[in-house]
Amino acid sequence: MQIETTLIKMTYFEQINELTKSVPPELVDFSQPRDLAHTPTQATSNFITNKEQGDWAENLVLRAINDNAQNHVAVKYGKSDDLVAGEDGFDAFFREFQHELDAIGKRPDLLIFKKEDFDETKGFDISHIPHNEIDSYVKKSIAGIEVRSSAFLIDRYEEAMLKRAEQYTKEALSLKHEILSNYIDLLDIPGRKSYIEVLNGINAETLQITDFKVPGWRSSERLIQLNELLKKLKAAIKEIQKRDYLSITPKVEDLKVVFKWIETFGVPHYYFQVFFDKVYGISFENILRIISNPDNECTMFSVESDTKNQNKTTIKIKSKTGLEIASKVDEPQHESVRKEMGRGRLLFYVTFQGGTAYLDVDNLKHLLNIEGQF
């Protein structure tokens, strides 16, 4: 008797749903509803500048795709508005945005359609169309892209971080040698011998995990000198242990509403991180795979409270874990803008115009699983 077996292929949503079960709940508990957001009360110049930079990055990617694609079209989709906290109408916009998050999840900034599925009557911007009027259209897209921006040149940053690591490693090892050579007698007594063990364990590899308490000795001139050297050593080690890579930055709270959007539409989701010299991309699926493995923490990702995002917990995934989507970016022009708020309060911020991202089309196709001509 011949037994036939049928391989059942999971849908994209089913794959993502399975992956969410592997993510440690201490990091993101997908079984729990999202935390309710509080309405912002007042915008700052820095906030508006960051928003302007994000809008520029989104338009940069939109233009780059549409300038290079033959068979695909990029469309603006993400919910956005020119209103900021403190302006008339913002509270209503924010409430509507929160209701939509609960209904369909968080819209990615851009959608990619095959050209034959692109609706010219709707145009290249569907961000202001109510979701119930375009839900069936959105399901025809092949990818949703969340665009994040970073005010860095990634190549310059990595070059600087490498030099910094070399500098502080050299300084730390020199301080260790000086302490053990000139002050071993002060440490070789009960109550201080543990410092000898710590110092002997320091090398170029262990500096990443070394820690100790600076004692605060003050009872003799040599003890004060020793204490100062230990303080300098501690400071050098702290510099070495700082995160040394730029990152793709999904906020923890966003992962749930991205998952909700995928559940609603079943469309593959991606994050693009735009720097002022390059663009990197990673799939939402790969983000979940990376953070599902605790062994990847500190090597491929870190979890931090981001001061630039109201101290919201953010997962910072090493950018070069993703694919290089643009190998070069021409920087935009920028200018200062004056904005008058209520009660005569003035805000000054920076706007960005122009710039070009030079796409690596092969990498983009590989990331988005596009076969044939792009």
SVG drawing of the C-alpha trace seen along z (x, -y; Angstrom):
<svg xmlns="http://www.w3.org/2000/svg" viewBox="-14 -85 71 87">
<polyline fill="none" stroke="black" stroke-width="0.4" points="0.0,0.0 1.5,-3.3 1.2,-6.1 1.1,-9.6 2.4,-12.4 1.4,-16.0 3.7,-18.8 1.6,-21.7 3.4,-25.0 2.8,-27.5 1.6,-31.0 3.9,-33.9 1.8,-34.9 1.9,-31.3 5.7,-31.3 5.9,-34.6 3.3,-33.4 5.5,-30.4 8.6,-32.6 6.9,-34.9 6.5,-31.8 10.3,-31.5 10.9,-35.1 11.7,-35.2 8.6,-36.8 11.0,-38.8 11.9,-40.6 8.5,-40.7 5.5,-38.9 3.3,-38.6 0.5,-36.9 -0.1,-40.2 -1.9,-43.2 0.2,-46.2 0.7,-48.9 -1.6,-51.9 0.2,-55.0 -0.2,-58.4 -0.9,-61.4 2.2,-63.5 1.6,-67.0 4.4,-69.1 6.8,-68.8 10.5,-69.8 12.8,-71.2 14.8,-68.0 11.6,-65.8 10.6,-67.7 14.1,-67.6 14.1,-63.8 10.6,-63.6 11.8,-65.7 14.9,-63.4 12.6,-60.3 10.3,-61.8 13.4,-62.5 14.7,-59.0 11.3,-57.6 11.1,-59.7 14.8,-58.8 13.9,-55.1 10.7,-55.7 12.4,-57.7 15.3,-55.2 13.0,-52.3 10.7,-54.0 13.7,-55.4 15.2,-51.9 12.2,-49.6 10.8,-48.4 8.2,-46.0 7.5,-47.3 6.2,-50.4 6.8,-51.9 3.8,-53.7 3.7,-55.8 1.4,-54.1 2.4,-54.8 0.1,-56.9 1.6,-60.3 0.6,-64.0 2.3,-67.3 0.7,-68.1 2.8,-67.8 2.0,-67.7 0.6,-71.0 -1.1,-72.0 -4.8,-72.1 -6.1,-68.8 -3.1,-66.7 -5.1,-65.0 -7.8,-63.8 -5.1,-62.5 -3.3,-60.7 -6.5,-59.0 -7.4,-57.9 -3.9,-56.5 -4.2,-54.5 -7.6,-53.1 -6.1,-52.0 -3.2,-50.3 -5.7,-48.1 -7.7,-47.5 -5.1,-46.6 -1.7,-47.1 1.0,-49.6 1.2,-50.5 4.7,-50.2 5.9,-53.5 6.1,-52.1 4.4,-49.3 5.9,-47.6 3.4,-46.5 4.0,-44.6 3.3,-47.1 0.3,-45.2 -1.3,-45.5 -0.5,-49.2 -3.7,-51.4 -2.8,-54.6 -6.1,-56.2 -4.9,-56.0 -1.4,-57.3 1.9,-57.1 0.5,-58.2 -2.3,-56.3 -1.3,-57.3 -4.4,-59.5 -6.9,-57.0 -8.9,-55.2 -7.8,-51.6 -11.2,-50.1 -11.1,-51.7 -7.8,-50.1 -7.5,-46.9 -8.1,-44.7 -5.6,-46.8 -2.9,-46.5 -3.2,-42.7 -2.0,-42.8 1.4,-44.3 4.5,-42.1 6.3,-43.9 5.8,-46.5 8.9,-48.5 9.4,-50.4 12.0,-53.1 14.2,-54.2 16.8,-57.0 20.1,-57.6 22.1,-60.8 25.4,-59.0 27.8,-58.1 28.2,-54.4 31.6,-53.9 33.1,-56.9 31.4,-55.6 32.9,-52.2 36.4,-53.6 36.2,-55.8 34.9,-53.0 37.8,-50.7 40.3,-53.5 38.6,-54.1 38.7,-50.4 42.4,-50.2 43.2,-53.4 41.3,-52.3 42.6,-48.8 46.2,-50.0 45.4,-52.4 43.8,-49.7 46.6,-47.2 49.2,-49.9 47.4,-50.9 47.2,-47.2 51.0,-46.9 51.7,-50.1 49.6,-49.0 51.0,-45.5 54.6,-46.8 54.5,-49.7 51.7,-49.1 51.6,-45.3 52.8,-45.7 49.7,-47.8 47.4,-45.1 49.2,-42.1 47.5,-42.3 44.2,-40.9 41.2,-42.8 42.9,-44.0 44.2,-40.7 41.1,-40.3 42.3,-43.2 45.4,-41.3 43.2,-38.4 41.1,-40.9 44.1,-42.6 45.9,-39.3 42.7,-38.3 42.7,-41.3 43.8,-40.9 42.6,-42.2 39.8,-39.6 38.5,-39.8 38.3,-43.6 34.8,-43.3 33.5,-41.6 35.8,-42.9 34.3,-44.9 35.3,-46.0 34.5,-48.6 36.9,-51.5 37.7,-51.4 38.1,-55.0 41.3,-54.6 42.6,-57.9 44.8,-57.1 48.2,-57.6 49.7,-59.4 50.5,-56.1 47.0,-54.7 45.5,-57.8 47.7,-57.4 46.7,-53.7 43.0,-54.6 43.4,-57.1 44.9,-54.5 42.1,-52.1 39.6,-54.8 41.3,-55.5 41.3,-51.8 37.7,-51.5 36.9,-54.4 38.9,-52.9 37.1,-49.6 33.7,-51.3 34.6,-52.9 35.7,-49.5 32.4,-48.0 30.1,-50.5 28.2,-49.3 30.5,-49.7 28.1,-49.3 25.2,-51.3 21.9,-49.5 18.6,-48.9 16.2,-50.0 12.8,-48.4 11.1,-49.6 9.9,-46.7 6.4,-48.2 6.3,-48.3 7.0,-44.6 3.5,-43.8 1.7,-46.2 3.9,-45.1 2.8,-41.5 -0.8,-42.7 -0.4,-44.2 1.1,-41.0 -1.8,-39.1 -4.2,-41.4 -2.7,-41.5 -0.3,-38.5 2.3,-40.7 6.1,-40.3 7.5,-43.1 11.0,-44.6 13.0,-47.3 15.3,-49.7 17.8,-51.7 18.9,-54.9 22.3,-56.4 23.7,-59.5 26.1,-57.3 24.4,-53.8 21.1,-52.0 20.7,-48.5 17.7,-46.3 16.5,-43.3 13.3,-41.2 11.0,-41.1 11.3,-37.4 15.1,-37.6 14.7,-40.1 12.5,-37.6 15.1,-34.8 17.9,-36.9 16.2,-38.0 14.8,-34.5 18.4,-33.4 19.7,-34.8 23.3,-33.9 23.0,-36.7 22.6,-39.4 25.6,-41.8 27.0,-40.3 24.2,-40.8 21.7,-42.9 21.3,-44.8 18.3,-46.1 18.4,-49.7 16.2,-52.5 16.5,-55.0 16.7,-58.6 15.9,-59.8 12.6,-57.9 11.2,-59.0 13.3,-56.3 11.2,-53.6 12.8,-50.2 14.5,-49.6 16.1,-46.5 19.3,-47.5 20.3,-45.0 23.8,-45.3 23.2,-47.0 25.6,-44.8 23.6,-41.8 21.2,-43.0 21.9,-43.5 23.4,-46.6 20.5,-48.0 22.2,-51.2 26.0,-51.3 26.1,-55.1 23.9,-58.0 24.3,-61.6 23.6,-63.8 20.5,-66.1 20.4,-69.9 19.2,-71.2 17.9,-74.4 16.5,-75.9 12.8,-76.5 10.9,-78.6 7.6,-77.3 5.3,-79.2 3.3,-77.2 0.5,-78.2 1.1,-81.2 3.9,-82.5 6.2,-79.6 8.9,-79.2 10.5,-76.1 13.5,-76.0 14.2,-72.8 16.0,-71.4 14.4,-70.2 16.0,-68.0 15.6,-68.0 17.0,-66.0 19.8,-63.4 20.1,-60.2 20.4,-56.5 22.3,-54.3 20.5,-51.0 22.1,-47.6 19.3,-46.1 20.5,-42.5 20.6,-42.8 17.2,-44.5 15.7,-41.7 17.3,-39.0 16.0,-40.6 12.4,-41.0 12.5,-37.5 11.9,-39.0 12.6,-36.8 13.2,-38.2 13.5,-41.8 13.0,-44.4"/>
</svg>
